[in-house]
Amino acid sequence: MLSCTICLNLVPDGVETCPYCGSQLEVDELIVAHQQVEWAIIRTVSTDIEARIVAGRLRAEGIPAFVLSQVDTTRGFTVGALAVAKVFVPEHLCDEAEQILGTDAEEQE
């Protein structure tokens, strides 16, 4: 099986359009399913809600994104290392994700 380069879902052989995201599939661009996708941090924010908004914006534009929340909700910490949420995208889509979000990573640091 192969994976769509946009949504990373598995697609059957011989399909020309991804059944999940509707993107046109180019055979030479498809990712072999057992090939590991490298993920990169596109944003680090201080709230889980903000991270979910960023990830949702990217997904709406067809870029796979997920949130790794390290926010400690049991103690209510909202600053420091116990209040970090990271948004990840496939490494090969970082530039496109930055354009969608409208700012450079350097501005966030």
CORJO-V448640 format. One record per backbone hydrogen bond with DSSP energy under -1.0 kcal/mol. NH is the residue of the N-H (numbers start at 1). CO is the residue of the C=O. Records with the same first field share a line. If there is no record, write none. Layout:
NH = CO, CO
This chain:
2 = 11
3 = 31
4 = 9
8 = 4
11 = 2
15 = 12
18 = 23
22 = 18
25 = 16
29 = 26
30 = 26
31 = 3
33 = 1
35 = 32
40 = 89
42 = 87
43 = 87
45 = 85
51 = 47
52 = 48
53 = 49
54 = 50
55 = 51
56 = 52
57 = 53
58 = 54
59 = 55
60 = 56
62 = 59
63 = 58
64 = 6
66 = 88
68 = 86
70 = 84
72 = 82
73 = 71
77 = 72
83 = 80
85 = 45
86 = 68
87 = 43
88 = 66
89 = 40
91 = 38
93 = 90
94 = 91
97 = 93
98 = 94
99 = 95
100 = 96
101 = 97
102 = 98
